[in-house]
Amino acid sequence: MSLKTFVELAEHYLGRIHLLVWVIEILSAVVSAAAGYMSGAPLPFVALAVLGVAVAVGVVLAICYAAWRWASRLIRRRSESHGISITLGSGPPFHTYKSGLHQRSHLIKVGVANPSSKRALTNCQLSLESITGMFASKCPIIIKANFILNPGAHEYIYFASLDESGSEVAYVQGEQKFGIRVYFHINPLPSDKSSWLDDQPYTLTLLATAAESPPRRLNCRLYVERGALKLEAA
């Protein structure tokens, strides 16, 4: 069981224990008050004693519960800061642009990072968990698997490309269509096994996993704007 899972389970059951202890203490105070009343103590004094005990128990439990929540949030933040992460960007090395005499091409890469300064991440994998459009049923699709991220390392993984001036641009019933090449097997062509998407924009979810880390998801949009290919967080 991971530390994060333990914290979540502890939080779940601590709330119930908190309520149960409060009820038991109130019942105990009521029983003690009843015994005091039967022994001759004045009724107002007994009522005030019951109220005081209930308030004191409630305050102590509330302080303990708040301290536990603070500690659990701190543990969770530290756990997440050392886990695998997905990064996007608008410039190199995430987005590279090459312009030539007969070609203007865009290449998009997805970054997978290990922000920890001490621990390596093994058995790392980047997957396409979901995507809109006609190929949605083919997900999940592995983009890259079985790689290691050393402390502080980044892996930049080919994701999609577009030649905005070449044969990848066509017109269908007067509407400009772009053929986006993707570097994962979502609809491989019989000829060269390359995969293409031609009905942008797409909304998709990327999933990064590692043996020592909780999974990370990132919702994105893949689209073409004024001939430029873009991948941005949704």
N, C-alpha and C positions, 0 to 999 in steps of 0.2 A: 504493500500500500504506500502510495506517495505521500509526502508531507502535506501537500495541498488537499488530498482526499481526506487525510486524517483530520485536518483542521475543519473542513466542511462538515464531516460527520460529527465532530465534537460540537460545533456550533449548533447543529440540528438538535442534538440531544440535550445540550446545555440549557436551551430555552425551556424544554419540558421539565428538566430537573429544577430549574429556577422557580417555575410555577409550583411544582410539587412541594418543594421545601417551604415556600411561602404559605401554602395551604396548611401544611403540617404545623408550622409555627403558630399560625392563627388559631387552629384547632386546639393546640396545646395551651395557648393563652386563654382561650375561652373556657377550657376545662379548669385551668388554674383559677380563673376568675369565679367560675361557678363554685369551686371549692371554697374560695375565700368568702363568697357571699353567704354560703351555707354556714360558715364558721362565725358569721356575725359582722363582717366588714360592710360599710355603707355601700349601697348600690352605685351612686355616682363615682365613688372612688374605684370600684371594681370596673365600671365602664371606661374610665380614664386609663386604668392600667391596661385593659385589653387594647384600647386604641394606641397607647404608647408602644406597646410591644409590637403591634402590627406595623406601625410606621417605622420603628427602628429596624425590624427585620427587612422591610421593603427597601429602606435606604441602603442597608448593607448589601443586600442582594443586587440592587441596581448598580452600586459602585463596582461590585465584583464582576457583574455581567459586562459593564462598560469597559472595564480593564481587559477582560478576555476578548471582547470584540476588537479593541485597539490592537492587542497583541496578535490576534489572528489576521487582521488586515496587514500588519507589518510583515508577518511571516509570508503571507500570500504575495505581497509586492516583491519581497526578496526572492521568492521562488520564481515568480514570473520574470524578474529582471535577469535571471540566469538561464532562462529557457530559450528555445529556438524562436526566431522572429522572421517575418517576411517584410521586405523593404522594397519600395518603388521610388522612382525618380523621373524627372523630366530631362535630365542631361546625362552625359557619360558617367559611369558605364551602363546606366540603365537604358538610355535612349541614344543611339548613335545614328548619325545622318551622313550619307555620302552622296555627293553630287558630281556627276560626270557629264560628258557630252551627250550621251543618250540615256542616262540613268539617274534617277533620284530615289535613293532607297533609304528606308527606315528599318532599324533593328531594335526590338524591345527585349530587354532581359529583366528577369525577376531576381532580386537579391534575397538570399537566405543567410541569416547571420547568427552567430553565437556571441551574445554580448558579455558572457562570463569571462573574467580574466584568469580563472583558475581551472575550470573544468571543461574538458572536451565533450563534444556531443557525437555519439556514434549512431550508426544505422539511420542516418537522416534521409528524409524523403520529402519531395514536393509533389503534390497531386492537384489535379483539377477536380474539385469535389462536386461542382455543379456549374451548369452554363445554360443560358436561355437558348431557345431556338430548336431546330429540328434534331439536333444531336444531343439533347438533354438526357435522353435515356442511356447514353453510352458512358455517362459518368458513374463512378469516379474513374479517372484516368491518371496513371502515374506519369509524371513529367521527367523526374529524375529520382533515382533511388540508390540506397547503399553507399552513401558518401559520409565522410567524417568532417566535422567542423572543429578545428582546434580553438583554444581560447582566443576570443577576439576576431575570429576569421569570418570572412564573407565569401559566399559562393554566388557567382552571377550566372544564371541559367538562361539559355536561349528560350524565348517564349513565342515571339511572333515577328514577322517582317512584312514589308510592303514596298513594292517598287511603284511609286506614284505616277511614273511616266511610261511604264512599259505595258506588256500584254496582260498584266494583272488588273488593269482598269478596263472596264467595258461599259456599254450602255444597254440597258434592257428597258424597252418601251420609253425611251427618252430619259430614263433615270440612270445616273451614274452609279456603277457597281464596282466595288473594290474587292479583289481577291486577296485575302489576308492569309499568308502562309503561317501555319502554327507548327511548333516543334514538339508535338506530341501526337500520338496516333488516335485521332478522333474520327477521321474518315479517309484513311490512306488510299491513294490512287493505285490502280493495278500496275501502272507503268513504273513509277519510281518510288512508290510508298510514301510520297509526300502528302501532307494533310492541309486542307484549305477551308477557310470560312468566308462566305460571300454575302452574308445577310446581316451585317453590322447595323446598329450597335448591339453589343452583347453585355449582359450582366452575368458575372461569374464569381465563384468562390474558390480561392486557393487555400490549400491545407498543407501545413508543414508539420512534420513529426520527427521525433528523435527518441532514442531509448531512454535518455535521462531527462526528458522534458515533457511537460504537458503539451498537447497539440495547440497549434496556432492557426486561426482562420483569418482570412482577409477578403472582404467583399470588394469587387472591382468592376470597372467598366472598360471594355475594349471597343474602341470606335475610331473612325477616321474623320478628321476635321480639316477642311481645306487641303486635302491631299496628304495630311500628316497623320501617321498612325500613333494612337495614344492609348496608354493603359494607366488608369488612375483609380485610387481608392474611392469606393462608392460612398 
